[in-house]
Amino acid sequence: MKNFFVPLLIALVSFSSFSCKAKVNSPEKIKVGAESMEKYLPKLEGKRVGLVINHTSTVGKTHLLDTLLSRQVNVAKLFAPEHGFRGQADAGAHILNETDAQTGLPIISLYGKNRKPSAEHLSGIDILVFDIQDVGVRFYTYISTLHNIIEAAANNNIPVLVLDRPNPNGHYVAGPVLEEGYESFVGMNKIPVVYGLTIGELAIMINEEKWASKKHCDLEVIPCENYTHASRYDLPIKPSPNLPNAQSIWLYPSICFFEPTKVSVGRGTDLQFQVIGGPDKNLGRYKFTPVDKPGAHNPVNKDILCYGENLSDVDARNMGFDLHYLFNFYKNFEDKANFFTNERFFNLLTGNGWLIEDLKAGKTVAEVESKWQPALEKFKTLRKKYLIYPDFK
């Protein structure tokens, strides 16, 4: 049969194991969980399968759906996260349920009216397979969909099989840990902004800590091979419309905090999450003008000349999570009273209510970072329990 998706770039790469630590063999290509078909196809035999997938769910150059159908797996239903089944919808755009034109399979949107599968949605499903590429940042909502899948599956006694994929930001842990009262779809679990776990490791943590449900989910992870948390992994497919390359993914944790402000993060340009700027000339010498583009309709500062910085050449992977851009832009922004366009959303992104107050009060980045260190160190200890791959040094 024809591929459900147009062949997407180059073959994927991957990791190691759930039950034991992986052997490091750096010259070997990383192999993602979806490519270890001998490990999970027998678990799907005779089962009615629900797939939680999007455009990143590939086995080599072939979409997972095509791969499974070609092997006579009984795929009964599809579930899609934010940005939709094909990964083309704008951030935050609600997506309706639909029917796939090529296969006739129902597609249940988990970023529309419902963000968690209902008992009715799961009716007739024997097992759920989750295979979506994550970027390792708390407010990237694919992990919120994972949380909801674990909860729904636990409450409806349906097993979940996670096909693991590398974390492109898995080489460090940083940022404030989500605090009670600031839970939302951009932060459902008490983890820092950059949590240093693969989506499989995080699934185990969510399940074992009972963050999603008081009941344990019957959860299994198909690990990557040849992956460690020190590995560099450049995604072969952009995970969403405005994270087009490795540089944008590395910068995303640091500059996403600009989203509820009058500073553009490059949506509506060809350097999404690689440039920052606003109408004030004193924000920087680099100039750009956001315009309507696919995946970025009506972007911040649309059709307005912005002044700021081009970060496309900074060493973002080694820089890690850095609040200096946010603090410097706020300091230099002339109309500080109107810098934020949605303070509540900013607090949900940071996971607390004090960072914004410290920023306004003129506190330094070092002072702010010191406040989140105790909770961060506690999380780092918890994280060690759930690592299934060798850690970074």
Beta strands, then each sheet from edge to edge (+ up, - down):
strand 1: 49-53
strand 2: 58-59
strand 3: 62-63
strand 4: 75-80
strand 5: 98-99
strand 6: 106-109
strand 7: 127-131
strand 8: 160-163
strand 9: 174-177
strand 10: 192-194
strand 11: 219-222
strand 12: 275-278
strand 13: 286-288
strand 14: 306-310
sheet 1: 5+ 6- 4- 1- 7- 8- 11-
sheet 2: 2+ 3-
sheet 3: 9+ 10-
sheet 4: 12+ 14- 13+
end
